[in-house]
Amino acid sequence: MSADLGRLGGLNRHLAPRAHPRPRRRCAGTSRKTLGGSVTPSRREFIKFVVAGSVAAGGPIDPTLLAVPDSKSPSVPLVHGERFEVCHQIRDGHPFKHPDTTRKADIVIVGGGLAGLSAAYFLRGKDWLLLEKEPQFGGNALQEEFQGQIYGTGSAYAYRDDEGDQLASEIGLRMPLVNSPDPTIVNRTYVPDTWKTGIDQLPYPKEVRESFKKFRDDTMKIKVGEKMAELDAQPFSNFTAAYAPEVQQWWDGFGASNWGATTEESSAYVGLANVQDLMSGGDSKRAILPGGLGCLTHKLVEVLQPKYQERMLDNAAVVAAIQDHGVVRVTYLHQGKLITVSAKAVLMCAPKHIASRIVMGLPSRQKTAMRRYRFAPYPVVNVIFPKPVYNRGYDNWCPGSVFT
């Protein structure tokens, strides 16, 4: 959003890398390092992650996920969460005051995740202010550490030579290739490289394996890019129902882990784009370091903070962005006080369903479309062993199971 979009036209088109994320959520350990401040225990209704052994969840969770207290163990499960009180107040129509402007910046960046940090990096030398509602930067690409072991809690990987990989190289990170096709583990059978060389090894009757091949061959013929709108208007299950039930079962597990929905609940465009990527060898281009794309946000903070720390505010929840006579007035809550900054432009690097409630004056159709985005939480387990126990697959698909 800009008071003069012409001057910044296309500015943010290449700011944030296409990270091919899996929205895995954060879990904590007894030893943790965070960016931009410590994470305090949460008693809030929206739980983002739970440590109980090390179970993490991206939303309200079933109490059975919590470990049974062990009287012999000195450790107590910790519960932490994102801070959504202000977001919920905005959602529920709470009337926040908009105080007079007390600060100015050419550009305000709303959100300190990968998109916001990337924007700040590419705008080095410009007059910008970064506002992040959490007490740490990283968003959905947060790097954590447990007893010296780094692990990721959000966006999982980049592709070789994509924008994320290029940015990593530019700031001094070399992300090696994962070099591990996706296997399937089903009926006590391990099947490497499921969709390219493994179909004949699936422990199913011949007619089911042939159905897997037909699905693969049929879906690779679809011009997904040319039919985006048509495919996005129908469920992915329309393209799996004609094949053996095991085919849909496989993609139900894949979708639930990748974007939080089964084939029936997923856009056919999203599903088929992932089908073609996986079957054409996209998994061979995955590149990452320990920590997932949290390694990238962690490094970006290291690069930016020495010079720009005063421009990077955590615990700063934006409540409104209003275009007003050639400027944009952004009001945020920081340290219990509402503050308004005047900007020439604002980069909204926040989820669309939140941004739609912050930005005032959006066209009705745009606002409706933005609010159709929904958050799909699911539990994640980060298990750290004292020695290697398994290295036969990066993503291991277990169709028919409630886990991946």
FITI-542359 format. One record per atom (N, C-alpha, C): residue in three letters; x, y, z. Coordinates in steps of 0.1 Angstrom, whole numbers. Layout:
<recs>
ala:X:Y:Z
...
</recs>
This chain:
<recs>
met:8:-12:0
met:0:0:0
met:9:12:0
ser:6:21:-9
ser:15:33:-10
ser:6:45:-13
ala:11:57:-8
ala:4:69:-12
ala:7:72:-26
asp:18:67:-32
asp:21:69:-46
asp:26:55:-51
leu:17:47:-55
leu:21:33:-59
leu:30:33:-71
gly:29:44:-80
gly:38:44:-92
gly:52:44:-88
arg:56:51:-78
arg:70:52:-74
arg:76:39:-69
leu:67:30:-63
leu:71:18:-58
leu:66:6:-65
gly:61:8:-77
gly:55:-3:-85
gly:65:-14:-87
gly:61:-26:-83
gly:69:-38:-85
gly:80:-39:-74
leu:80:-30:-65
leu:91:-30:-55
leu:92:-43:-47
asn:80:-48:-43
asn:80:-59:-34
asn:78:-72:-41
arg:79:-72:-55
arg:77:-84:-62
arg:88:-94:-60
his:100:-90:-58
his:111:-99:-56
his:117:-98:-42
leu:110:-92:-33
leu:116:-90:-19
leu:116:-103:-12
ala:105:-111:-12
ala:105:-123:-4
ala:106:-135:-12
pro:115:-144:-9
pro:118:-156:-17
pro:106:-166:-16
arg:103:-172:-28
arg:93:-183:-28
arg:99:-195:-20
ala:95:-197:-8
ala:102:-206:0
ala:96:-220:1
his:86:-223:-7
his:80:-237:-7
his:78:-242:7
pro:70:-234:15
pro:70:-237:29
pro:61:-248:33
arg:64:-255:43
arg:55:-263:51
arg:53:-256:64
pro:41:-252:67
pro:39:-243:79
pro:41:-251:92
arg:52:-256:94
arg:55:-263:107
arg:57:-254:118
arg:51:-257:129
arg:51:-247:140
arg:63:-250:150
arg:65:-240:158
arg:76:-239:167
arg:74:-248:179
cys:85:-255:184
cys:84:-262:197
cys:97:-257:204
ala:96:-258:217
ala:107:-253:225
ala:114:-264:233
gly:126:-261:238
gly:133:-270:246
gly:137:-264:259
thr:143:-271:268
thr:148:-265:280
thr:159:-255:278
ser:165:-257:266
ser:175:-247:262
ser:171:-241:249
arg:169:-228:248
arg:165:-223:235
arg:171:-209:233
lys:174:-206:220
lys:178:-193:216
lys:168:-188:206
thr:164:-175:208
thr:154:-169:200
thr:160:-156:195
leu:153:-150:185
leu:157:-138:179
leu:149:-127:183
gly:155:-116:188
gly:148:-104:191
gly:141:-104:205
gly:144:-114:213
gly:138:-114:226
gly:134:-128:230
ser:131:-130:243
ser:127:-143:248
ser:112:-145:246
val:109:-158:245
val:95:-162:244
val:89:-165:258
thr:79:-158:262
thr:73:-161:275
thr:62:-171:275
pro:60:-178:286
pro:49:-188:286
pro:35:-182:283
ser:27:-189:276
ser:14:-183:272
ser:3:-190:279
arg:-7:-182:283
arg:-19:-187:288
arg:-31:-183:279
arg:-27:-181:266
arg:-37:-176:257
arg:-45:-187:251
glu:-57:-183:246
glu:-66:-193:240
glu:-61:-199:227
phe:-53:-192:220
phe:-47:-197:207
phe:-33:-202:210
ile:-32:-216:211
ile:-19:-221:214
ile:-12:-224:201
lys:0:-219:200
lys:8:-222:187
lys:16:-234:188
phe:22:-237:199
phe:30:-249:200
phe:30:-254:214
val:32:-267:216
val:32:-273:230
val:44:-281:231
val:51:-280:242
val:63:-289:244
val:59:-299:255
ala:58:-311:251
ala:54:-322:260
ala:61:-334:255
gly:73:-337:259
gly:82:-345:251
gly:88:-336:240
ser:81:-334:229
ser:83:-322:221
ser:72:-323:210
val:60:-321:215
val:48:-320:206
val:45:-305:203
ala:44:-302:190
ala:40:-288:187
ala:27:-288:179
ala:19:-277:182
ala:7:-276:174
ala:5:-262:170
gly:-2:-260:158
gly:-3:-247:153
gly:-17:-241:156
gly:-24:-246:165
gly:-37:-240:169
gly:-42:-247:181
pro:-55:-246:184
pro:-61:-252:196
pro:-59:-267:194
ile:-55:-274:205
ile:-51:-288:204
ile:-59:-297:213
asp:-60:-309:210
asp:-66:-320:218
asp:-57:-322:231
pro:-63:-321:243
pro:-55:-323:255
pro:-47:-336:255
thr:-52:-346:247
thr:-45:-359:247
thr:-31:-358:241
leu:-28:-347:234
leu:-15:-345:229
leu:-5:-342:240
leu:-9:-338:251
leu:0:-334:262
leu:4:-347:269
ala:17:-347:273
ala:23:-359:280
ala:16:-360:294
val:15:-372:298
val:10:-375:312
val:21:-371:321
pro:19:-363:331
pro:29:-359:341
pro:36:-370:347
asp:49:-370:347
asp:57:-380:353
asp:63:-375:366
ser:59:-381:377
ser:63:-377:390
ser:78:-379:392
lys:85:-388:384
lys:99:-390:386
lys:107:-381:378
ser:101:-374:369
ser:108:-365:360
ser:108:-351:365
pro:120:-344:366
pro:121:-330:371
pro:115:-320:361
ser:114:-324:349
ser:110:-314:339
ser:94:-314:338
val:89:-302:335
val:75:-299:334
val:72:-295:320
pro:62:-300:313
pro:59:-296:300
pro:56:-281:300
leu:62:-274:290
leu:60:-259:288
leu:50:-256:277
val:42:-246:279
val:33:-242:269
val:36:-228:265
his:39:-225:252
his:41:-212:247
his:32:-209:236
gly:30:-197:232
gly:21:-194:221
gly:23:-180:215
glu:18:-179:203
glu:18:-166:197
glu:9:-156:204
arg:12:-144:203
arg:4:-134:210
arg:-7:-128:201
phe:-19:-133:203
phe:-30:-130:194
phe:-41:-121:200
glu:-38:-116:213
glu:-49:-108:219
glu:-52:-96:211
val:-42:-89:205
val:-45:-77:197
val:-52:-81:184
cys:-47:-91:178
cys:-53:-96:165
cys:-68:-99:168
his:-71:-106:179
his:-85:-110:182
his:-93:-97:185
gln:-87:-87:191
gln:-95:-75:194
gln:-98:-68:181
ile:-89:-68:172
ile:-91:-62:158
ile:-102:-69:151
arg:-101:-83:152
arg:-111:-91:145
arg:-125:-89:151
asp:-126:-87:164
asp:-139:-85:171
asp:-144:-70:171
gly:-137:-62:164
gly:-142:-48:162
gly:-138:-38:174
his:-128:-42:182
his:-124:-33:192
his:-120:-19:187
pro:-125:-8:192
pro:-121:5:186
pro:-108:10:192
phe:-97:8:185
phe:-84:14:189
phe:-84:28:185
lys:-78:36:194
lys:-76:50:191
lys:-64:52:181
his:-64:62:173
his:-53:65:164
his:-47:78:168
pro:-37:78:177
pro:-31:90:181
pro:-23:98:170
asp:-20:110:173
asp:-13:118:163
asp:1:112:160
thr:5:115:148
thr:18:110:144
thr:30:115:152
thr:38:107:157
thr:50:111:164
thr:63:106:158
arg:62:99:147
arg:74:93:140
arg:71:93:125
lys:82:94:118
lys:81:93:103
lys:91:83:98
ala:87:77:87
ala:96:68:79
ala:91:67:65
asp:100:66:56
asp:96:65:42
asp:88:52:39
ile:92:41:46
ile:86:28:44
ile:84:21:57
val:72:16:60
val:69:8:71
val:67:-6:67
ile:74:-16:73
ile:73:-30:70
ile:65:-36:81
val:53:-42:78
val:45:-48:88
val:47:-63:88
gly:54:-69:98
gly:57:-83:98
gly:71:-86:98
gly:77:-93:107
gly:91:-96:108
gly:94:-110:105
gly:87:-117:96
gly:90:-130:92
gly:100:-130:80
leu:100:-140:72
leu:109:-141:61
leu:106:-130:51
ala:94:-127:48
ala:90:-116:38
ala:95:-103:44
gly:91:-100:56
gly:95:-87:62
gly:110:-85:63
leu:117:-95:68
leu:131:-94:69
leu:138:-93:56
ser:133:-100:46
ser:139:-99:32
ser:136:-84:27
ala:125:-79:29
ala:122:-66:25
ala:132:-56:31
ala:134:-57:44
ala:143:-48:51
ala:157:-49:45
tyr:161:-62:42
tyr:174:-64:37
tyr:176:-57:23
phe:166:-58:15
phe:167:-52:1
phe:165:-37:2
leu:160:-32:13
leu:158:-18:14
leu:169:-11:22
arg:180:-18:24
arg:191:-13:32
arg:195:1:25
gly:198:11:34
gly:201:24:29
gly:189:33:27
lys:177:27:28
lys:165:35:27
lys:160:37:41
asp:150:46:43
asp:145:49:56
asp:133:41:58
trp:134:29:66
trp:124:20:68
trp:122:17:83
leu:111:12:87
leu:108:8:101
leu:101:-6:100
leu:106:-16:107
leu:100:-29:107
leu:93:-31:120
leu:80:-36:119
leu:72:-38:131
leu:68:-53:131
glu:71:-60:142
glu:67:-74:144
glu:60:-75:157
lys:48:-82:157
lys:40:-83:169
lys:46:-93:179
glu:54:-103:175
glu:60:-113:184
glu:72:-107:191
pro:77:-114:202
pro:89:-109:209
pro:102:-114:202
gln:100:-120:190
gln:112:-125:182
gln:109:-124:168
phe:119:-122:159
phe:117:-122:145
phe:118:-136:139
gly:113:-138:128
gly:113:-151:121
gly:100:-156:116
gly:89:-152:123
gly:76:-156:118
gly:74:-171:117
asn:70:-175:105
asn:68:-189:103
asn:81:-196:98
ala:92:-190:99
ala:105:-196:95
ala:114:-192:107
leu:113:-199:118
leu:120:-196:130
leu:130:-208:133
gln:142:-204:136
gln:152:-214:139
gln:153:-215:154
glu:153:-227:159
glu:154:-230:174
glu:166:-239:176
glu:170:-240:189
glu:181:-248:193
glu:178:-255:206
phe:181:-268:207
phe:180:-276:219
phe:193:-283:221
gln:199:-280:232
gln:212:-286:237
gln:222:-287:225
gly:223:-276:218
gly:233:-275:207
gly:228:-280:194
gln:216:-286:193
gln:211:-291:181
gln:201:-281:175
ile:203:-276:163
ile:195:-267:156
ile:183:-274:149
tyr:171:-269:150
tyr:160:-275:143
tyr:151:-264:138
gly:143:-267:128
gly:134:-258:122
gly:119:-260:127
thr:112:-249:127
thr:98:-249:132
thr:88:-243:122
gly:92:-240:110
gly:83:-234:101
gly:86:-238:86
ser:88:-228:78
ser:91:-231:64
ser:103:-240:63
ala:101:-250:54
ala:110:-262:55
ala:123:-261:46
tyr:121:-255:34
tyr:133:-256:24
tyr:131:-246:13
ala:141:-243:6
ala:141:-236:-7
ala:144:-246:-18
tyr:144:-241:-31
tyr:148:-248:-42
tyr:161:-242:-47
arg:170:-251:-52
arg:182:-246:-58
arg:180:-235:-68
asp:187:-224:-66
asp:186:-212:-75
asp:173:-205:-75
asp:164:-208:-66
asp:152:-199:-65
asp:156:-187:-57
glu:146:-178:-54
glu:149:-165:-48
glu:155:-167:-34
gly:149:-177:-26
gly:154:-180:-13
gly:169:-185:-13
asp:172:-194:-22
asp:186:-199:-23
asp:195:-188:-27
gln:191:-179:-37
gln:199:-168:-41
gln:202:-158:-30
leu:191:-155:-22
leu:193:-146:-10
leu:202:-152:0
ala:201:-165:2
ala:210:-172:12
ala:224:-170:8
ser:227:-173:-5
ser:241:-171:-10
ser:246:-157:-8
glu:237:-147:-11
glu:241:-133:-10
glu:245:-129:4
ile:239:-135:14
ile:242:-131:28
ile:251:-141:35
gly:257:-150:27
gly:268:-159:32
gly:264:-173:36
leu:252:-177:32
leu:248:-191:36
leu:248:-200:23
arg:254:-211:24
arg:254:-221:13
arg:245:-232:17
met:233:-233:11
met:224:-244:15
met:226:-256:6
pro:230:-267:11
pro:232:-279:3
pro:219:-285:-1
leu:220:-293:-12
leu:208:-300:-17
leu:204:-311:-6
val:191:-313:-5
val:186:-323:4
val:190:-337:-1
asn:190:-339:-14
asn:194:-351:-21
asn:187:-363:-15
ser:174:-363:-14
ser:166:-374:-8
ser:152:-374:-14
pro:149:-382:-24
pro:136:-383:-29
pro:126:-387:-18
asp:113:-384:-20
asp:103:-388:-10
asp:99:-402:-10
pro:102:-410:1
pro:98:-424:1
pro:84:-425:7
thr:78:-437:6
thr:65:-440:12
thr:68:-452:21
ile:62:-452:33
ile:63:-463:42
ile:48:-467:45
val:45:-479:40
val:31:-484:41
val:31:-499:42
asn:23:-505:50
asn:22:-519:51
asn:35:-525:55
arg:43:-519:64
arg:56:-523:68
arg:66:-524:57
thr:64:-516:46
thr:73:-517:35
thr:78:-503:32
tyr:91:-502:30
tyr:98:-489:26
tyr:99:-488:11
val:94:-478:5
val:94:-476:-9
val:101:-463:-13
pro:114:-464:-17
pro:121:-451:-20
pro:116:-444:-33
asp:117:-431:-34
asp:113:-423:-45
asp:100:-428:-51
thr:89:-426:-44
thr:76:-431:-46
thr:71:-430:-61
trp:71:-417:-66
trp:64:-415:-78
trp:72:-416:-91
lys:86:-417:-90
lys:94:-418:-102
lys:98:-432:-104
thr:104:-438:-94
thr:109:-452:-96
thr:103:-462:-87
gly:94:-458:-78
gly:90:-467:-67
gly:76:-473:-68
ile:68:-469:-78
ile:54:-473:-79
ile:54:-488:-80
asp:62:-495:-87
asp:62:-509:-88
asp:66:-516:-75
gln:71:-509:-66
gln:75:-515:-53
gln:64:-513:-42
leu:54:-506:-45
leu:43:-504:-35
leu:37:-517:-32
pro:34:-520:-19
pro:29:-533:-15
pro:14:-534:-17
tyr:10:-531:-29
tyr:-5:-532:-33
tyr:-6:-542:-44
pro:-19:-546:-46
pro:-21:-555:-58
pro:-18:-547:-71
lys:-15:-555:-82
lys:-10:-550:-94
lys:-20:-539:-100
glu:-33:-541:-98
glu:-42:-532:-104
glu:-42:-518:-97
val:-38:-518:-84
val:-37:-506:-76
val:-24:-499:-81
arg:-13:-506:-83
arg:-1:-500:-88
arg:-3:-494:-101
glu:-10:-501:-110
glu:-13:-495:-123
glu:-22:-483:-122
ser:-30:-482:-112
ser:-38:-470:-110
ser:-30:-458:-106
phe:-19:-461:-98
phe:-10:-451:-94
phe:-3:-445:-107
lys:1:-454:-116
lys:8:-450:-128
lys:-1:-442:-137
lys:-14:-446:-138
lys:-23:-439:-146
lys:-26:-425:-141
phe:-27:-424:-128
phe:-29:-411:-122
phe:-17:-402:-125
arg:-5:-408:-123
arg:7:-400:-126
arg:7:-395:-141
asp:4:-404:-150
asp:5:-401:-164
asp:-6:-391:-168
asp:-18:-393:-163
asp:-29:-384:-166
asp:-27:-370:-161
thr:-23:-369:-148
thr:-21:-355:-142
thr:-10:-348:-148
met:0:-354:-153
met:12:-347:-159
met:8:-341:-173
lys:-3:-345:-178
lys:-8:-339:-191
lys:-16:-326:-189
ile:-20:-324:-177
ile:-29:-312:-175
ile:-21:-299:-175
lys:-26:-289:-182
lys:-19:-276:-183
lys:-23:-268:-171
val:-17:-270:-160
val:-21:-264:-147
val:-20:-249:-148
gly:-9:-244:-153
gly:-7:-229:-153
gly:-18:-222:-162
glu:-22:-229:-172
glu:-32:-223:-181
glu:-46:-223:-176
lys:-49:-232:-166
lys:-62:-234:-161
lys:-63:-231:-147
met:-55:-221:-142
met:-55:-218:-128
met:-68:-215:-122
ala:-76:-206:-128
ala:-89:-202:-122
ala:-98:-214:-122
glu:-99:-221:-133
glu:-108:-233:-134
glu:-105:-243:-123
leu:-92:-246:-122
leu:-88:-256:-112
leu:-89:-252:-98
asp:-87:-239:-95
asp:-88:-234:-82
asp:-103:-234:-77
ala:-112:-235:-86
ala:-126:-234:-82
ala:-132:-248:-79
gln:-124:-259:-79
gln:-129:-272:-76
gln:-119:-279:-67
pro:-124:-290:-60
pro:-115:-297:-51
pro:-106:-306:-58
phe:-94:-308:-52
phe:-84:-318:-57
phe:-90:-332:-58
ser:-99:-335:-49
ser:-105:-349:-50
ser:-112:-352:-63
asn:-116:-341:-70
asn:-122:-344:-84
asn:-112:-351:-93
phe:-99:-349:-90
phe:-89:-355:-99
phe:-83:-368:-92
thr:-87:-372:-81
thr:-82:-384:-75
thr:-93:-395:-74
ala:-105:-391:-74
ala:-117:-400:-72
ala:-118:-411:-82
ala:-113:-409:-94
ala:-114:-419:-105
ala:-104:-430:-104
tyr:-95:-430:-95
tyr:-84:-439:-93
tyr:-86:-448:-81
ala:-77:-457:-79
ala:-78:-466:-67
ala:-79:-457:-54
pro:-86:-462:-44
pro:-87:-454:-32
pro:-73:-451:-26
glu:-64:-460:-28
glu:-50:-458:-22
glu:-43:-445:-28
val:-47:-442:-40
val:-41:-429:-46
val:-46:-417:-38
gln:-59:-416:-36
gln:-64:-405:-28
gln:-59:-405:-14
gln:-58:-417:-8
gln:-52:-418:5
gln:-38:-413:6
trp:-30:-415:-4
trp:-16:-410:-4
trp:-16:-395:-4
trp:-24:-389:-13
trp:-24:-374:-14
trp:-32:-368:-3
asp:-41:-375:4
asp:-47:-370:16
asp:-36:-367:27
gly:-27:-377:28
gly:-16:-375:38
gly:-6:-364:34
phe:-4:-363:21
phe:6:-353:16
phe:0:-339:18
gly:-13:-337:14
gly:-19:-324:16
gly:-20:-320:30
ala:-24:-329:39
ala:-25:-326:53
ala:-12:-321:59
ser:-1:-327:55
ser:12:-322:60
ser:17:-310:53
asn:14:-308:40
asn:20:-297:33
asn:12:-284:34
trp:-1:-285:33
trp:-8:-272:34
trp:-21:-274:44
gly:-21:-285:51
gly:-31:-286:61
gly:-45:-290:57
ala:-47:-297:46
ala:-60:-301:41
ala:-59:-314:33
thr:-70:-322:33
thr:-71:-334:25
thr:-74:-330:11
thr:-75:-340:2
thr:-78:-337:-12
thr:-92:-331:-14
glu:-102:-335:-6
glu:-115:-330:-7
glu:-116:-315:-3
glu:-107:-311:6
glu:-107:-298:11
glu:-97:-288:4
ser:-90:-294:-5
ser:-79:-286:-12
ser:-83:-282:-26
ser:-77:-270:-30
ser:-79:-265:-43
ser:-72:-275:-53
ala:-79:-278:-64
ala:-72:-287:-74
ala:-60:-280:-80
tyr:-60:-267:-81
tyr:-48:-260:-86
tyr:-36:-263:-77
val:-38:-261:-64
val:-27:-264:-54
val:-23:-278:-55
gly:-32:-287:-55
gly:-29:-302:-55
gly:-21:-306:-67
leu:-26:-302:-79
leu:-20:-306:-91
leu:-7:-299:-94
ala:-5:-287:-89
ala:8:-281:-90
ala:18:-288:-82
asn:14:-293:-70
asn:24:-301:-62
asn:26:-315:-68
val:16:-321:-74
val:17:-334:-81
val:28:-332:-92
gln:27:-322:-101
gln:36:-321:-112
gln:50:-317:-107
asp:51:-310:-97
asp:64:-307:-91
asp:71:-319:-86
leu:64:-327:-78
leu:70:-339:-73
leu:73:-349:-83
met:64:-351:-93
met:67:-362:-103
met:77:-358:-113
ser:80:-345:-115
ser:90:-340:-124
ser:103:-338:-118
gly:105:-343:-105
gly:118:-342:-99
gly:120:-330:-91
gly:110:-322:-87
gly:112:-310:-79
gly:118:-313:-66
asp:116:-325:-60
asp:122:-328:-47
asp:137:-329:-48
ser:142:-332:-60
ser:157:-333:-61
ser:164:-319:-61
lys:156:-308:-62
lys:161:-295:-62
lys:160:-288:-48
arg:155:-295:-38
arg:153:-289:-25
arg:167:-287:-18
ala:168:-275:-12
ala:181:-271:-6
ala:178:-265:8
ile:186:-268:18
ile:183:-263:31
ile:195:-266:40
leu:196:-259:51
leu:205:-261:62
leu:196:-265:74
pro:203:-271:85
pro:195:-273:97
pro:188:-260:102
gly:175:-262:106
gly:167:-251:110
gly:157:-247:100
gly:157:-254:88
gly:148:-250:78
gly:151:-236:73
leu:141:-229:68
leu:143:-215:64
leu:145:-206:75
gly:144:-211:88
gly:148:-204:99
gly:162:-200:99
cys:171:-208:92
cys:185:-204:90
cys:186:-191:83
leu:177:-189:74
leu:177:-176:66
leu:173:-164:74
thr:162:-166:81
thr:157:-154:90
thr:167:-151:101
his:173:-162:106
his:183:-160:117
his:195:-152:111
lys:200:-156:99
lys:211:-149:93
lys:207:-134:90
leu:195:-132:85
leu:191:-119:81
leu:191:-110:93
val:186:-115:105
val:187:-107:117
val:201:-104:121
glu:210:-114:120
glu:224:-111:123
glu:230:-100:113
val:226:-100:101
val:231:-90:91
val:225:-77:94
leu:212:-76:97
leu:205:-63:98
leu:207:-56:112
gln:207:-64:123
gln:206:-57:136
gln:218:-48:139
pro:231:-52:136
pro:242:-43:140
pro:240:-28:135
lys:234:-26:123
lys:232:-13:118
lys:218:-7:120
tyr:208:-16:120
tyr:194:-12:119
tyr:186:-16:132
gln:192:-19:143
gln:185:-25:154
gln:174:-15:159
glu:176:-2:159
glu:166:7:163
glu:154:8:154
arg:156:3:142
arg:144:3:132
arg:137:-10:132
met:141:-20:140
met:135:-33:141
met:128:-35:154
leu:115:-33:155
leu:108:-33:167
leu:100:-46:168
asp:103:-54:179
asp:95:-65:182
asp:84:-61:192
asn:75:-70:196
asn:64:-67:205
asn:57:-54:200
ala:56:-52:187
ala:49:-41:181
ala:38:-45:172
ala:26:-46:177
ala:14:-51:170
ala:7:-40:163
val:7:-40:150
val:0:-30:142
val:-15:-32:143
val:-23:-21:145
val:-37:-22:147
val:-44:-15:135
ala:-37:-6:128
ala:-44:1:116
ala:-33:7:107
ala:-37:7:94
ala:-29:14:84
ala:-39:22:75
ile:-38:35:76
ile:-48:43:69
ile:-42:53:60
gln:-46:53:47
gln:-41:63:37
gln:-48:76:40
asp:-39:87:41
asp:-45:100:45
asp:-37:111:39
his:-43:117:29
his:-37:129:22
his:-22:127:18
gly:-20:117:10
gly:-6:115:5
gly:3:107:13
val:-1:103:25
val:8:95:34
val:0:83:39
val:6:74:45
val:0:62:52
val:3:63:67
arg:-7:64:75
arg:-6:65:89
arg:-8:51:95
val:3:46:102
val:3:32:107
val:3:33:123
thr:-7:28:129
thr:-8:28:144
thr:-4:14:149
tyr:4:14:159
tyr:8:1:165
tyr:9:2:180
leu:8:-10:186
leu:8:-10:201
leu:22:-16:205
his:29:-8:213
his:43:-11:217
his:45:-7:231
gln:48:-17:240
gln:51:-15:254
gln:38:-8:260
gly:27:-13:257
gly:14:-8:263
gly:10:5:258
lys:16:11:247
lys:13:24:243
lys:10:24:228
leu:-1:31:224
leu:-4:32:210
leu:4:43:203
ile:11:40:192
ile:20:50:186
ile:16:50:171
thr:17:62:165
thr:14:63:151
thr:26:68:143
val:30:61:132
val:41:65:124
val:35:69:110
ser:40:79:104
ser:36:84:91
ser:46:78:81
ala:41:72:70
ala:50:66:60
ala:45:70:46
lys:55:70:36
lys:52:72:22
lys:46:59:16
ala:50:48:22
ala:45:35:17
ala:46:24:28
val:37:14:27
val:37:3:37
val:38:-10:29
leu:47:-19:34
leu:47:-32:28
leu:40:-42:39
met:29:-48:35
met:22:-56:44
met:27:-71:43
cys:37:-74:51
cys:43:-87:51
cys:36:-96:62
ala:23:-96:63
ala:16:-103:73
ala:5:-112:66
pro:0:-122:72
pro:-10:-130:66
pro:-22:-122:61
lys:-28:-126:50
lys:-38:-118:44
lys:-51:-116:53
his:-54:-127:60
his:-66:-126:68
his:-64:-116:80
ile:-52:-113:84
ile:-49:-103:93
ile:-47:-89:87
ala:-40:-89:75
ala:-38:-76:68
ala:-52:-70:64
ser:-61:-79:61
ser:-74:-73:56
ser:-82:-66:67
arg:-78:-68:79
arg:-84:-61:90
arg:-76:-49:95
ile:-64:-48:91
ile:-55:-37:95
ile:-56:-26:85
val:-56:-29:72
val:-56:-19:61
val:-70:-14:59
met:-71:-1:62
met:-84:5:60
met:-87:9:46
gly:-100:9:41
gly:-103:13:28
gly:-101:4:17
leu:-99:-9:20
leu:-98:-19:9
leu:-111:-20:1
pro:-110:-23:-12
pro:-122:-26:-20
pro:-129:-38:-14
ser:-142:-38:-14
ser:-149:-49:-8
ser:-146:-63:-13
arg:-144:-64:-26
arg:-141:-77:-32
arg:-127:-82:-28
gln:-118:-73:-27
gln:-104:-76:-23
gln:-104:-81:-8
lys:-111:-73:0
lys:-112:-77:14
lys:-118:-91:16
thr:-129:-93:9
thr:-136:-107:10
thr:-126:-118:6
ala:-119:-116:-5
ala:-110:-126:-10
ala:-98:-128:0
met:-93:-117:6
met:-82:-119:16
met:-87:-126:28
arg:-99:-124:32
arg:-104:-131:44
arg:-109:-145:42
arg:-108:-150:29
arg:-111:-164:27
arg:-99:-173:30
tyr:-87:-166:31
tyr:-76:-174:36
tyr:-79:-179:50
arg:-75:-191:53
arg:-77:-196:67
arg:-65:-203:72
phe:-64:-204:85
phe:-52:-210:91
phe:-56:-224:94
ala:-47:-233:90
ala:-50:-248:91
ala:-39:-254:100
pro:-41:-254:113
pro:-31:-259:123
pro:-31:-274:123
tyr:-19:-280:126
tyr:-18:-294:129
tyr:-6:-296:137
pro:-5:-308:145
pro:6:-310:154
pro:18:-314:147
val:30:-310:152
val:43:-314:147
val:51:-319:158
val:59:-329:156
val:68:-334:166
val:83:-332:161
asn:91:-325:169
asn:105:-325:167
asn:112:-334:177
val:118:-345:173
val:125:-354:181
val:140:-354:179
ile:147:-351:189
ile:162:-350:188
ile:168:-362:195
phe:175:-370:188
phe:182:-382:194
phe:197:-379:196
pro:203:-387:205
pro:218:-385:207
pro:226:-390:196
lys:221:-398:187
lys:228:-403:176
lys:219:-405:164
pro:224:-406:152
pro:216:-408:140
pro:208:-421:141
val:195:-421:138
val:187:-433:139
val:180:-436:125
tyr:179:-426:116
tyr:172:-428:104
tyr:176:-417:94
asn:180:-421:82
asn:184:-411:72
asn:180:-415:58
arg:169:-422:57
arg:165:-428:44
arg:155:-419:37
gly:151:-408:43
gly:141:-399:36
gly:140:-386:43
tyr:138:-375:35
tyr:136:-362:41
tyr:122:-361:45
asp:113:-363:36
asp:98:-364:39
asp:94:-378:37
asn:89:-385:47
asn:85:-399:46
asn:70:-400:47
trp:63:-404:36
trp:49:-404:36
trp:43:-417:40
cys:33:-417:49
cys:28:-428:56
cys:13:-428:53
pro:8:-432:41
pro:-6:-431:38
pro:-15:-439:48
gly:-26:-434:52
gly:-35:-441:61
gly:-32:-438:76
ser:-21:-432:78
ser:-17:-429:92
ser:-21:-414:95
val:-21:-411:108
val:-24:-398:112
val:-12:-389:113
phe:-1:-394:109
phe:12:-387:109
phe:19:-389:96
thr:29:-380:94
thr:38:-382:83
thr:52:-384:88
</recs>
